[in-house]
């Protein structure tokens, strides 16, 4: 489908085999999907290739997208496109009021490190429980011109450094830290999958009890 619709998600990138693995359970569900970035840059008539691929792959889904440029010409049945910035919190709040809770969000937007991080912090809480959040093209985590670094690999200011910093939260019940107050991501991320240039984050209730710790303390 990626080749038929001429999207770069396979061939130029190699994302679709991972998408098949993670998304197959939603294929025939009436889900809502949001993809950030339409493609085609300033040209109002170019882009939308991946949106049409998703429309084909998810025959019962409603597909939503937005772009910094006006891409309304590319709308069609089951594909709705808005205009706005991925770091404009007021726009994103209004967008999500119109869209409702998406089951899948894919960030294929600016790929600027601080944009990706801010968008995730705004939109992940609005993702449906049991949903999946994806960040594409994370090679920019290592590119200075996009706010990344190939030297400070654990910097929380880079995409990879930031998301690596969330991994320990999967085990927050095991922290030997009495009085630890878990944050939203500790409580709502249940798995993270890292691939070449791709991160897949599952949302769910991360409330499995520890088999040893009690309230983040070792029993006496």
Residue pairs with C-beta under 8 A, 6 or more apart in sequence:
1 16
1 53
1 56
1 57
2 9
2 10
2 11
2 16
2 50
2 53
3 10
3 11
4 53
4 56
5 49
5 50
5 52
5 53
5 56
6 49
7 49
7 50
7 53
8 49
9 15
9 16
9 19
9 50
9 53
9 136
10 16
10 17
13 136
13 137
13 197
13 198
14 196
15 136
15 195
15 197
15 198
18 193
18 195
18 198
18 200
19 134
22 132
22 193
22 200
23 57
23 58
23 104
23 132
26 58
26 61
26 103
26 104
27 57
27 58
27 59
28 59
28 60
29 58
29 60
29 61
29 103
30 60
30 61
30 62
31 58
31 60
31 61
31 62
31 102
31 103
31 104
32 61
32 62
32 64
32 99
32 100
32 101
32 102
32 103
32 104
32 128
33 54
33 58
33 61
33 62
33 63
33 64
33 102
33 103
33 104
33 105
33 106
34 64
34 65
34 99
34 102
34 104
34 105
34 106
34 123
35 50
35 51
35 54
35 63
35 64
35 65
35 105
35 106
35 108
36 65
36 66
36 86
36 105
36 106
36 107
36 108
36 109
36 119
37 65
37 67
37 86
37 107
37 108
37 109
37 110
38 47
38 48
38 51
38 65
38 66
38 67
38 69
38 71
38 74
38 81
39 46
39 47
39 48
39 49
39 50
39 67
39 108
40 46
40 47
40 48
40 69
40 71
41 47
41 69
42 69
44 69
44 70
44 71
44 72
44 73
44 74
45 73
45 74
47 67
47 71
47 74
48 65
48 71
48 74
48 79
48 81
50 108
51 63
51 65
51 74
51 79
51 81
52 76
52 79
54 61
54 63
55 61
55 63
55 76
55 78
55 79
61 78
62 78
62 80
63 78
63 79
63 80
64 79
64 80
64 81
64 82
64 95
64 99
64 102
65 71
65 79
65 80
65 81
65 82
66 81
66 82
66 83
66 84
66 86
66 91
66 95
67 81
67 83
68 83
68 84
68 85
68 86
68 110
69 83
70 83
71 81
71 83
72 81
72 83
74 81
75 81
82 95
82 98
84 91
84 92
84 95
85 91
86 92
86 107
86 109
86 110
86 115
86 118
86 119
87 114
87 115
87 118
87 119
89 122
92 119
92 122
92 123
93 122
96 123
96 126
101 126
101 127
101 128
101 131
102 126
102 127
102 128
102 131
103 127
103 128
103 130
103 131
103 132
104 131
104 132
104 133
104 134
105 123
105 124
105 127
105 131
105 132
105 133
105 134
106 134
106 136
107 116
107 119
107 120
107 133
107 134
107 135
107 136
108 136
108 137
109 115
109 116
109 119
110 116
111 136
111 137
111 140
111 146
112 140
112 146
112 147
113 140
113 141
113 146
113 147
113 148
113 157
113 158
113 159
113 162
114 147
114 157
116 135
116 138
116 159
117 157
117 159
117 162
120 133
120 135
123 133
124 133
124 185
124 188
124 201
124 203
125 184
125 188
127 133
127 203
128 203
129 188
129 203
129 204
129 205
130 203
130 204
131 202
131 203
132 200
132 201
132 202
132 203
133 200
133 201
133 203
134 198
134 199
134 200
134 201
135 159
135 163
135 198
135 199
135 201
136 197
136 198
137 197
138 159
138 160
138 197
138 198
138 199
139 197
140 146
140 147
140 148
140 159
141 148
141 149
141 158
141 159
141 160
141 161
142 148
142 149
142 150
142 158
142 160
143 150
144 150
147 157
147 158
148 158
148 159
149 155
149 157
149 158
152 158
152 161
153 160
153 161
154 161
154 164
154 165
155 161
156 162
156 165
159 199
163 192
163 194
163 199
163 201
166 185
166 189
166 192
167 192
169 182
169 183
169 185
169 186
169 189
169 206
170 189
170 190
170 191
170 192
170 206
172 180
172 182
172 186
172 187
172 206
173 208
173 209
173 210
173 213
173 216
174 210
174 212
174 213
175 213
175 216
176 213
176 216
176 217
176 218
177 216
178 215
178 216
178 217
179 216
180 216
186 206
187 205
187 206
187 207
188 203
188 204
188 205
188 206
189 201
189 202
189 203
189 204
189 206
190 202
190 203
190 204
190 205
190 206
191 201
191 202
192 199
192 200
192 201
192 202
193 199
193 200
193 201
193 202
212 218
212 219
213 219
